[in-house]
Amino acid sequence: MAGGPGSYVFGEEEKKELMDVINAHALFRYGTPGVDGFQAKVATFEKEMAERLGHKHVFATSSGTGSLMCCLAALGIGMGDEVIVPGYTFIASISTIAMMNAVPVLAEIDESLTIDPTKIEALITPKTKAIMPVHMLGNPCDMDAIMAIANKHNLYVIEDCCQAVGASYKGKRVGTIGTMGAYSLNVFKTITTGDGGFVGTSDDDLYERGFGFHDQGHKPSRMGVEVGNRSIVGMNMRMNELSGAVAVAQGRKLDGILETLREKKALLKSQLQDIPGLGFRRINDPGECATLLTLLFDTQEMAAKFCEKAGTAPIARSGWHVYNNMEQILDKKTWTDAHPFHQCDRTYAKHMLPATDDILERAVNISIGVVDKGLGSGTGININSSEEEIMAVAKNIREIIASL
Ligand SMILES: *Cc1c(COP(=O)(O)O)cnc(C)c1O
């Protein structure tokens, strides 16, 4: 099996919430006219998640990609505006900026595998509108440094929390520190509805605009008569009640999932201490999700040899979260020529981010809760692994390294 921890603990609670909706026959998030017993699962999820994370407002969406687009649209980011985003992320962080006709400006990561704040200022121009830090692999970005830069240069901060639902940084949940937070509920994320997502913000206007973008311009929850009152042209990125039902149950499991993952990761990590040549990526806050353990070898050679014997690959070669492997942005045909409206003249080249390349060639992902070959974490443990299984995985890793 593959997927995130939420998919591994999917069970009776989700079934109960789903049956509520099925029995009520009301699948639309606003209820169905003439059908009694509407369950309002999406609205319940939004309210509970806002309280859980400390947002004033949350609205559910159909994907993390949609969530990012809602943030960009709410902030009015468009033609020619530059947004600084790390070169190690899922393509959606980059493609959503492009779809708004804005310009993704790729930034280096540091050994936390999140955006390197010391290299952001050199990328700022008069066209820069926002920074999009990505809390990659559940690890919060260095938000103090990022917020200081954003405040100094008057930039928005859109937190891409798609891989870090529930993580916290210095006591605040990710997504509540910047201007807006975008989250995913895809099957490979911390909690899941198969596909889905949500947006959080504490700004009333941004909430209204973001909500409107995801619901054809309507005011939040279509309250207070829409006709004649719609203030933005939007899309349809709404969540339906079946997804909402699962989201309610998964949301209630979130903190338990994180607690379990942190315990299992601590055990595995404790068995891999003091091995010459082996370290770990820097964790910016113990409030991280603990969905993955990232080994960081001193040299690329050692990482390559380890991967050969372990039957895996360094992150640099593991899949499509690395800019070098995103043919859609590297190739002019797909980036501009084939695109009906995106006329961005920015080009991206393989190996344009040497620090990122070096770190990702030395980094190897071991799954704790997110089992995903595309992230390089096809092997390791999962949220249901026993202590015995964890010790066996640790032993195997130690033996491979000893044999190199
Ligand atoms: C998964 C992901 C997204 C997009 O989420 P979807 O729900 O798959 O659309 C965006 N950014 C990051 C960092 C992701 O990992």
The ligand as an ORCA input file, in Angstrom:
! r2SCAN-3c Opt
* xyz 0 1
  C       0.402     17.962     -3.026
  C       0.971     19.313     -3.100
  C       0.299     20.370     -3.717
  C      -0.977     20.193     -4.482
  O      -1.973     19.525     -3.831
  P      -3.072     18.678     -4.648
  O      -4.114     18.408     -3.644
  O      -2.390     17.442     -5.147
  O      -3.565     19.526     -5.764
  C       0.869     21.620     -3.670
  N       2.045     21.834     -3.067
  C       2.731     20.839     -2.466
  C       4.019     21.144     -1.792
  C       2.236     19.544     -2.486
  O       2.943     18.564     -1.924
*
